[in-house]
Structures are given as structure tokens and as C-alpha cells.
Amino acid sequence: MTSLKRFLIGRPLKSNELGEQKLNKKKALAILSSDALSSVAYGPEQILIVLITVSAAAFWYSIPIAIGVLILLLALILSYRQIIFAYPHGGGAYVVSKENLGKYPGLVAGGSLLVDYILTVAVSVSAGTDAITSAFPNLHEHTVIIAVLFVIFITILNLRGVTESASILAYPVYLFVIALFILIGAGLYNIITGYVSPELHTPIGTPVAGISLFLLLKAFASGSSALTGVEAISNAIPNFKNPAPNNAAKTLSAMGILLALLFSGIVYLAYYYGITPNHEVTVVSQIAEQTFGRNIMYFFIQGTTALILILAANTGYSAFPLLAVNLANDKFIPRMFTIRGDRLGYSNGIIILGILSIILIIVFKGQTEHLIPLYAVGVFIPFTLSQTGMILKWIRQKPKGWISKLIINATGALISFIVTLMFFLTKFVQVWSVLIFLPLIIYAFHRIRKHYEAIADQLRITTCEPAVPIEGNVIILPVAGITHVVENSLNYAKSLSAHQIIAVHIPFEREDEELFQEKWSQWQPDVRLVTLHSPYRSIIHPLTKFIDTVQRKASESNYQVTVVIPQFIPKKGWHNILHNQSSLLIHAHLLYRRNVIITTVPYHLKK
């Protein structure tokens, strides 16, 4: 197992090598922006899916809706730049909401983001698998298996360390950006030269029967799913090289510019080409096919799209463990999330994220459209809370230029709130589970925090009950036979200067009881033997009953009861399945009994 781990993950790194695992701006842009950039592949499609419910003539509304999405993007980028400099240690929406709005709004933001990053992995990999099956329809029936294999691959890659995964994943992300710019450039060239017929689309401003403000807001909310992942950089500031806040802010700005250009380009081409959303073929696939035909450029675009959609999951792997560290430091989730692995990454967070994502993919059968609304809600709740928290921060502190900062955050908070509201109003069937799992997550956070507080209170020397002095030991030694294993344990028990050693034998037959007593009296006459006949063939019940009796009498004289359990260890690990493992059963049962110490004495077999 150790050799396999070394092969998959690599050699362990020293703690002082942590600085070498920090990201520069180019690698950080690829790793932390892949989620936001990849959403270009399905964000425009979500707008068209809503508009097609009226008619294809309504597709021209995708242009003003896209402008609205870009305004929201600008507000979010400016807002998260302020968050980066205000909270340079990371944490994003969770830290901002907790500090400015209070504990429970912070937990809502933190819980939403934890779920969001799990959905990031599931949605990204599912969408990437869709892109592959669009190019190769024969693979449709294997969607779930393909998606699960991709999650396992990305999980292993991240366990190898941030820098190593960034070095590998940067190339597909930049290839995707280049591929889309080529696609948008070629598409615009075809439009300018008249290669694309203007009859394919309805002119902007054409009246459309059945259109309503509610429908437009629904389409806007759906299109805003392209903004998922914008907050990841503010959560992952500790992953940047110094000066971390400056590098993070520049990376965020670069991501915003790229996202705006790619999103607006795809929306415009989809409108001008008259693309209709199709369950079997993605919008980007249709645009690429109409622009280049099914040649090498088409497959290059589909290949890079599939790659970035899959690798966009890496944003979740970068941000989830760091958010989990913040929550674990505040004692709202298990402390194991604060432990760095062999490669200096928070490996427990990475592994848990991979497992939960696989479960989601299997449950939803890899159907992206069922996951996106839930995913987007998980993003926009923290968007709304973090920006509301920043509003209160500026009002309380009133730093220089706070009015302009307040306006930016207020605009972002208002639009994010509208989008969140629209998701609940228009996609309630798909997002209603948020109203159940968020309270459950917050309740779990609360219970975990209470547990840690109770543990700390009981372990603190200043508040604990004074320890009762121990006058001596009464040792109970369960014995199954007269062997080297028992002899080894007896020698250890005698070395403890015990007040009394009691060997306990539990026979199932009366004749066995008499025979063992006779052998014992000849072998260890100075050690008291107690035999407990067990007609129901149970070892645990008579043994624990006897221990309770001894413990009650011993406590009167401040004696400690210690159970010494003999155990032999086979030379080969698989040999254990050939034995009853009674010692392990006794140990597991006695572990939760109060005022009883359990000591296992191993005897290692040589053959």
C-alpha cells in the first residue's frame, strides 16, 4: 500500500518546502479560473433553454440578458477585489459574512460554499463528459463511468500537490481559451463577410408574443450560472506567492476580462447563427460545427472544451480544502481538515470532496442540467451574503473612498439577491432541497462546535475534577490456554508491581473447566485463577460481569482495574482471517467501560 501511495502521490515533502508549493499568477489563473471560464460552455445555453419555451424568435433577448450578466460580473469582480485586500488570509464569503453579519449568516455562506464546491466537481465533470459524448455519441450510455473515472484522476492529481497539479492543468485551460478565441474570431469573420445568413436569427427588437419580465428574469438567473467560480480566488489567497493579495487581485481581474470576452462572444454567435439548444449536442459544439464543419478544428474545440469542463473541477479542489480549514479552525467541522498530507496539501479535504462528488454524479446519473440550478443557488447565496457583509463593513468603518465601495457592493448584493430569488421562484422543483440541507448543515456545524467545547471543558485542568489517587493495580488477565502468549502477558503483568493478578478462563464445558484448573495449578500456582463457566458460549458477557464486580470492590480502596489482553500477531497479515480475533473483540467491548484500563500485550510469531 505504501509503494502504491508513493507511485500515485509521490514522495513526502518537508514542511519547509511549503513555499515552493505556492502558485504564481499564470498557474493560479489556470487553476482557480477554470470553473468560471468553463461555465462559458453551458452558461449561454442555459439562457437559450429558457427562451425556447416561448419561441426561437425570442433568442434576440439573449443579447440584453448577456449585458445584464456582464454588469453583474463587473460588480462581483470589483467586490471580490475589495474582499481580497480586506481579508488577505482567505476565507472569502464565509469569513466576510461571519465577521460582519454574525455567526449564522457566516455558517450559511460557508455551508453553501462547501456544497457548491462539491457541485462544482460534479457539474464540471458531468458537463465535460457531455462534451465528449456530443462528439462521440456511442459513449452516451457510459456517461456515469467516464465521469467517475475523471473525478478519481483529478483527486489523485490534487493529492500530488498544488504546484504539480497546476503545472499539468494549466495547458488545457489556456488551450481552451485559445480555441474559443479562434472560434469567436472565425465566427465574427464569417458574419462580417456575409458567410452566415442573417435570416438564421430574429432581428434585435422584434416583438415576441408571450414574453414577460418574469421569463426574462428567469433567463437572466439561468445565464448567471456562468459566473459560478468567481469567488474561488478570494477563498484561495493562501495558495498565492507573495505578495499574495496583489497577485490574487491581478489574477481575479484577468479572469474577469477573459470571462467577459468569451461569454459575450459565445452568446452573440449563438444568437446570430440561430442556434437552438439540443439535449444531445451542446451549443458550443453546434457553433463550432457550423463555423468549421466536422474537421480537425471542430474536434480541437470540442476536445479543449471537454478538458476544461472536466478540469474546472480543480477549482473546487483548490478552494474546498482551504474553506474547510477555516471552518475547522472555528471548530464547526472535524479537525482532520486542518491536517496537511504528505505533499503539503489538505489531503483529507481533497479525498472527502472526491468521494462526495462521485456520490452526486451517481445519484444524478451525470445529468448536468439537473445539477446546474442547485449549483448556482449554492453560489449566489454566498455572493449575496458576502456583499451585504461588505456593505455593513464600509458603513461601520467609513474608510477613505468608502462611498464608491459601498455602491459597488450594494449593486452586487442587489443583483445577486434577485438572481437567488429567481432561482427559487422559477426552479423551485430543482432547488427546494437547499431549504432542507442548509439548515441540516448549520445544525451539524452547531453540534460539532458544541462537542468540541464540551471536550475542551472536560480536558482543561483548571475546570476538571481532581484526579483520584491510585493506590495500586488489580490486574485481570483473560486466558484461553497455557501458551507462550499467556506466559508473555503474565510476565508483563508481574512487572507492574500489581496488588493482585487474577487470571480468568471461560470454558464452555464443565470437563474443560476442571482440566484447565488442574493444569494451571501445576504451571502457575502463585497466580489466582478464576473460571467462569459459560453455557451460552459467550466470552464477553461473563468476563465483563466479573470485571464489574472486581471494579466495584477495587474502587473502595482506590485500586485501578487493568485488563491485560494477550494477543499473538501472525507473521503475515492475511493469516489473521484464520483466527477468531477474540482479543480484538474483548478490547473493542471494554474500551467504553469507565474506570477500566485495557492493555494489549502482543506476541509476534516468527513463522
Secondary structure, DSSP 4 states (H G I P E B T S, - for coil): -HHHHHHHH-S---GGGGGGG-B-HHHHHHHHHHHHHHGGGTHHHHHHHHHTTT-GGGGGGHHHHHHHHHHHHHHHHHHHHHHHHH-TT--HHHHHHHHHH-HHHHHHHHHHHHHHHHHHHHHHHHHHHHHHHHH-GGGGGGHHHHHHHHHHHHHHHHHT-HHHHHHHHHHHHHHHHHHHHHHHHHHHHHHHTT-S-GGGSPPTT---TT--HHHHHHHHHHHGGGGTTTTHHHH-GGGBPSSHHHHHHHHHHHHHHHHHHHHHHHHHHHHHHT----SSS-HHHHHHHHHH-SSHHHHHHHHHHHHHHHHTHHHHHHHHHHHHHHHHHTTSS-GGGG---TTSS-HHHHHHHHHHHHHHHHHTTT-HHHHHHHHHHHHHHHHHHHHHHHHHHHHHH--TTHHHHHHHHHHHHHHHHHHHHHHHHHSHHHHTTHHHHHHHHHHHHHHHHHHHHHHHHHH-TTTSPPPPP--EEEEEEEESSSSHHHHHHHHHHHTTT-SEEEEEE--SSHHHHHHHHHHHHHH-TTSEEEE---TT--SHHHHHHHHHHHHHHHHHTTEEEEEEEEEEE-SSGGGGGGS--HHHHHHHHHTTSTTEEEEEEEEE---
